Amino acid sequence: MPKILRLPKSLADLIAAGEVVERPASVVKELLENSIDAGASKITVEINHGGVRYIRVTDDGCGIAREDIRNAFVSHATSKITSRDDLSAIATLGFRGEALASAAAVARVEILTRTAQETVGTRYCIEGGEEILLDDAGCPQGTTLIVRDLFYNTPARMKFLKKDVTEANAVAGVVDRIALSHPQVSIRFIREEKETLCTPGDGKLDSAIYAVFGRDFLSGLIPVDYTCDGIRVNGYTSKPIAARQSRSMQFFFLNGRYIKTGTGAAALSEGYKHAVMTGKFPACVLKITVPNNMVDVNVHPAKIEVRFANEKPIFNAIYYGVKNALEGDHSKAHPALRQNSASAIRNFYSMVGEEKPKQVAFRELPKKQADFFVHAKAPGSPTPENPSIPKELPKQELRFASPVEKPANKEDYSFLAEKKTQTPSVQETVASPPETTVPNISETEESASPEIPEFRVIGEAFNTYIFVETDNKIWIIDKHAAHERILYEQLKAGGEGKASQLLLAPVTVTLRKEEYSAVLENASLLADSGFAVADFGTGTVAVTECPILLDAADAAAAIEEFAAYLCKAKQELISEKMDWIYHNTACRAAIKAGDFTSDYERQKFAEKLLSMPDIRSCPHGRPVMIEMTRREMEKSFGRV
């Protein structure tokens, strides 16, 4: 058996530092928490080269006495706990006594500090865990700590660091979270000699949110304040109409400490049940205050993960706090809120060559507009002029007749009459399409497409599945999946499907700093996909162009989703990222299940799909149409 040896202190310190100091953001987090524990009311953070070369944190806290300065850089030396009983009720952000020792083991550290009782400050320098200098210094009360050349003596750790801009955004994310958790502290952040954040320190959470994320994000929030079983939850949560594409903007703080909690996320989602659309998530900045003995924060050196003595009261406090906030928010979505978007419906009807029929009750329209509606019942049924008409008709009983006049040249639509003869399922009452060219079906495509078998559209089930009869077969088409695949192929092929449109007014999207960085790093990739994004200030991007398939609201939601994906998919190939963007764009632009389609539209959609025999699955792998032969049907009924 190999001989067991005691490791030298310098090597043991390097190993221990790996648990606390992973990147520059880890150092900034520990130093900021020390400053807050020291009672600082103003803190300035400055970094250069992403914090790898230079970090400076200055505060106006209580400072460190000269006789304690050496102990501050010794492992497990701290002023925040004195006995084992203190571990059961930790009230400070730091307590393990590892931060300064870990930073000093892997960097060149200099500290300037003075207490209120001292007339002369102290300057102390330590590099790689070895003391270099201890001397007098002139400095104000408080502490200034400078960290240079992080990981200079551990090149193996250095090579795992990201680009400077990525590391700087990670630092910015830490500063943002500290600013939100302690709005009573004014925090100033200087990045590459440019000030990017300055909170007022007035103790108001909304002021901190405004400084960190801006006016647009703040305007989409509603206040939360609820107390249950000695647990208080206060802060802000988003209006249902401001729900986002991911959970990235959910911030939970426990007794002033930023934490990641599955309990909190689950309670938040449950509180918004039936209030937000499926696949969307609320944003929040919620502060949870509990007795210190109800939580164990001594779980991980980073102190982001905590363990509750009983999670049920935490869940209940967040759940009921959010529910109460939503009860007073009149902008929340109705439980029957549908996922349809105007652009998705427009794209479908554009593909089949007809404008979307509008379905609105007569009583909601001015008298002139009511004339555009034609009641679908037999002659003699109530009309808008007839006082016996019901106040509101079922939506399926209304059709919209386009006010656009038919073209003078009737031969333009002669093919419709031929099609009606071949397919008796198409009613004679179908209105002619407006005088527009179909943007997604060119003449070249139609002439080159294979011969379309004779077919008859039987109808549609659940406003989702189109039934088509061909020779001895029944085809069941999922119109969303099919439309999604058609748009996906158009995006991949380029041309009109991939064309972008200039938005009338740029759309701003607020993101986490890591996502913000990922979007800007992939700006050229997004441009190739039809999205033009520009930096609109720290944490916000402006979308000036988007694919013609989408509208402005869809563009903003798409960028949120892209940002979350790009932040996680840094190692994927460009082609894989582009393919994912095409998938997402096509899915968002496609018509949704439940949208109304007319007989003519179903006819044209089936014709389009049957002319593309290579399209039999959507980009996600689901079938777009399934086949049932006549024999299979007769066998099911015992006829054969």
Secondary structure by P-SEA (a helix, b strand, c coil): ccbbbbccaaaaaaaaaaaccccaaaaaaaaaaaaaaacccbbbbbbccccccbbbbbbccccccccccccccccccccccccaaaaaccccccccccaaaaaaaccbbbbbbccccccbbbbbbbccccccccbbbbbccbbbbbbcccccccaaaaaacccaaaaaaaaaaaaaaaaaacccbbbbbbccccccccccccccaaaaaaacccaaaaaabbbbbbbccccccbbbbbcccccccccccbbbbccccccccaaaaaaaaaaacccccccbbbbbbbbbbcccccccccccccccbbbbccaaaaaaaaaaaaaaaaaacccccccccccccaaaaaaaaaaacccbbbbbccccccaaaaaacccccccccccccccccccccccccbbbbbccccccccccaaaaaaaaaaccccccccccccccccccccaaaaaaccccccccccccccccbbbbbcccbbbbbaaaaaaaaaaaaaaaacccccbbbbbcbbbbbbbcaaaaaaaaaaaaaaaaacbbbccccccccccccccccccaaaaaaaaaaaaaaaaaaccccaaaaaaaaaaaaaaaacccccccccaaaaaaaaaaaaacccccccccccccbbbbcaaaaaaaaccc
